[in-house]
Amino acid sequence: MGLKEKILEVSYELFAGKGYDDTTVSDIIKMAGSSRGGFYHHFDSKEEILEAIIDGYLNEFAELYKKTIDDHKGSYTELFNKIFAIIHEYKMGQIKDWPKLQKIFAFNGNHMVIMKLAKDFEALTAKVYAGLIREGVEQGEFSVRYPEALAGLWTREMLHINRIARKEFYKRDEVKSKAFVEQLEFAEDMINRALGLESNAVKVKTPILDYIEYTKEQIALKEGR
């Protein structure tokens, strides 16, 4: 592991342990076993390290999207479902790190960083969907007049659904909000119609409800319920 990677690794642990605001460049230098010159050769500031950590998450998603697309041999409808699933599978894998992530992003002015992360993630995902939809149209599987517009609309709808889903994580009962379930059914109907597919070819409701149930189970385990 090179010095740059070591600095990123220890910075992540320090931000997750002490919090971003309470971590100093000196703390990072000491824990990384670096000199000040070595640190500033790779990073200009603590803020730049945080940006690199965020970029790391986006790069992970970009690689996951690319690998999924490159490895896929089936229909574009199946690929659409796989891309949708990637996001929730990744989130489920991150549950164990929630306390660290909450500590890292709990600092003054964090809303600007979170907004940038959300904006960059939306742009990346919309670009992936746009390419997928265009190719599906070219192959005669989808019937879409404006692939880029639909990709952007669908990405925003997907992110909106995920924000609503978070409210379900800490509910102790098994009853889902009727309005939430209807939102899922609407989204599923909308995207299938927009792609010119038969109803339920693209799955939305079941994957989201499975994602919520899994997350609730993990939270209950962590809380000893």
C-alpha positions in Angstrom: 0.0 0.0 0.0 1.4 3.4 -1.0 1.4 6.5 1.2 -1.6 8.0 -0.6 -3.7 4.9 0.0 -2.5 4.7 3.6 -3.5 8.3 4.2 -7.0 7.7 2.8 -7.3 4.5 5.0 -6.4 6.1 8.3 -8.3 9.3 7.5 -11.5 7.2 7.0 -10.9 5.5 10.4 -10.2 8.8 12.1 -13.2 10.5 10.6 -15.4 7.5 11.6 -13.9 7.5 15.1 -13.3 11.1 16.2 -15.5 12.7 13.6 -14.5 14.8 10.7 -14.5 18.2 12.6 -12.3 16.8 15.4 -9.7 15.1 13.2 -6.7 17.3 12.4 -4.1 17.0 9.6 -1.6 16.3 12.4 -3.7 13.3 13.6 -3.7 11.9 10.0 0.0 12.4 9.5 0.8 10.7 12.8 -1.4 7.7 12.3 -0.3 7.3 8.7 3.4 7.4 9.7 3.9 10.2 7.2 5.9 13.4 7.2 4.1 16.7 6.6 5.8 16.9 3.2 4.6 13.4 2.4 1.1 14.3 3.3 1.0 17.6 1.3 2.6 15.8 -1.7 -0.7 13.9 -2.1 -3.3 16.2 -0.5 -3.7 19.9 0.0 -6.1 19.6 2.9 -8.4 17.5 5.0 -11.3 18.6 2.8 -9.5 17.1 -0.2 -9.3 13.8 1.6 -13.0 13.8 2.2 -13.6 14.5 -1.5 -11.4 11.5 -2.4 -13.3 9.3 0.0 -16.6 10.4 -1.7 -15.1 9.9 -5.1 -14.2 6.4 -4.0 -17.8 5.5 -3.4 -18.8 6.9 -6.8 -16.0 5.0 -8.5 -17.1 1.8 -6.8 -20.6 2.3 -8.3 -19.1 3.1 -11.7 -17.1 -0.1 -11.7 -20.1 -2.2 -10.5 -22.3 -0.7 -13.3 -19.6 -1.3 -15.9 -18.9 -4.9 -14.8 -22.6 -5.7 -14.7 -23.1 -4.4 -18.2 -20.0 -6.0 -19.6 -20.8 -9.4 -18.1 -24.5 -9.4 -19.0 -25.6 -11.8 -21.8 -29.4 -11.6 -21.5 -32.1 -9.1 -22.5 -32.0 -5.4 -21.8 -35.0 -5.8 -19.5 -33.0 -8.2 -17.4 -30.1 -5.8 -17.4 -32.4 -3.0 -16.3 -33.5 -5.1 -13.4 -29.8 -5.9 -12.5 -28.8 -2.2 -12.5 -31.8 -1.4 -10.2 -30.7 -4.3 -7.9 -27.1 -3.2 -7.7 -28.0 0.0 -5.8 -29.9 -1.9 -3.1 -27.4 -4.8 -2.9 -24.6 -2.2 -2.3 -26.7 -0.4 0.4 -27.4 -3.7 2.1 -23.6 -4.4 2.2 -23.0 -1.0 3.8 -25.4 -1.5 6.7 -22.5 -2.7 9.0 -20.7 0.6 8.3 -23.7 2.9 9.0 -22.3 4.1 12.4 -19.0 5.0 10.7 -20.6 6.7 7.8 -22.9 8.7 10.1 -19.9 9.9 12.1 -17.9 10.8 8.9 -20.7 12.9 7.5 -21.7 14.6 10.8 -20.0 17.9 10.6 -20.8 21.6 10.1 -21.7 22.2 6.4 -22.2 18.5 5.7 -25.4 19.2 3.7 -23.3 20.7 0.9 -21.1 17.6 0.7 -24.1 15.3 0.9 -25.9 17.3 -1.8 -22.8 17.0 -4.1 -22.6 13.3 -3.5 -26.3 12.8 -4.3 -26.0 15.0 -7.4 -22.9 13.2 -8.7 -24.5 9.8 -8.0 -27.7 10.9 -9.8 -25.7 12.0 -12.9 -23.7 8.8 -13.0 -26.8 6.5 -12.7 -28.8 8.5 -15.2 -26.0 8.2 -17.7 -25.9 4.4 -17.2 -29.7 4.2 -17.6 -29.6 6.4 -20.7 -27.0 4.2 -22.4 -29.0 1.0 -21.5 -32.3 2.5 -22.8 -30.7 3.7 -26.1 -29.3 0.2 -26.8 -32.6 -1.4 -25.9 -34.3 0.9 -28.3 -31.8 0.1 -31.0 -32.3 -3.6 -30.5 -36.1 -3.2 -30.7 -36.7 -4.3 -27.1 -37.7 -0.9 -25.8 -40.0 1.7 -27.4 -38.8 5.1 -26.1 -38.7 8.4 -27.9 -36.5 10.3 -25.5 -34.1 7.9 -23.8 -32.1 10.6 -21.9 -35.2 12.3 -20.6 -36.6 8.9 -19.4 -33.3 8.0 -17.8 -33.2 11.2 -15.8 -36.8 10.9 -14.8 -36.4 7.3 -13.7 -33.3 8.0 -11.7 -34.9 10.8 -9.8 -38.0 8.6 -9.1 -35.7 5.8 -7.9 -33.8 8.1 -5.5 -37.2 9.5 -4.2 -38.4 6.0 -3.5 -35.2 5.2 -1.6 -35.6 8.3 0.5 -39.2 7.2 1.4 -38.0 3.6 2.1 -35.7 4.8 4.9 -38.8 5.7 6.9 -39.8 2.1 6.9 -36.5 0.8 8.4 -37.3 1.5 12.0 -41.0 0.5 12.0 -41.5 -2.4 14.4 -44.7 -3.6 12.8 -45.0 -5.5 9.6 -47.7 -3.3 8.0 -46.4 -1.1 5.2 -47.9 2.3 4.6 -50.6 1.9 1.9 -49.4 5.1 0.3 -45.8 3.8 0.1 -46.9 0.5 -1.5 -49.0 2.4 -4.0 -46.0 4.6 -4.8 -44.0 1.4 -5.6 -46.8 0.0 -7.7 -47.1 3.4 -9.6 -43.4 3.5 -10.2 -43.3 -0.1 -11.5 -46.3 0.6 -13.8 -44.8 3.9 -15.0 -41.4 2.5 -16.0 -42.8 -0.5 -17.8 -45.2 1.6 -19.8 -42.5 4.1 -20.5 -40.2 1.4 -21.9 -43.0 -0.1 -23.9 -42.9 -3.4 -21.9 -45.5 -5.7 -20.5 -46.6 -5.0 -17.0 -44.1 -6.1 -14.3 -41.3 -6.9 -16.7 -39.2 -4.4 -14.8 -39.5 -5.1 -11.1 -39.7 -2.4 -8.5 -42.1 -3.3 -5.7 -40.7 -6.7 -4.7 -37.0 -5.7 -4.7 -37.7 -2.6 -2.6 -39.9 -4.5 -0.1 -37.2 -7.2 0.2 -34.5 -4.5 0.7 -36.6 -2.9 3.5 -37.2 -6.3 5.2 -33.5 -7.2 5.1 -32.5 -3.8 6.5 -35.1 -4.0 9.3 -33.7 -7.4 10.2 -30.1 -6.2 10.3 -31.1 -3.2 12.4 -33.0 -5.4 14.9 -30.0 -7.7 15.2 -27.7 -4.7 15.9 -30.1 -3.4 18.5 -30.5 -6.8 20.1 -34.2 -7.1 19.3 
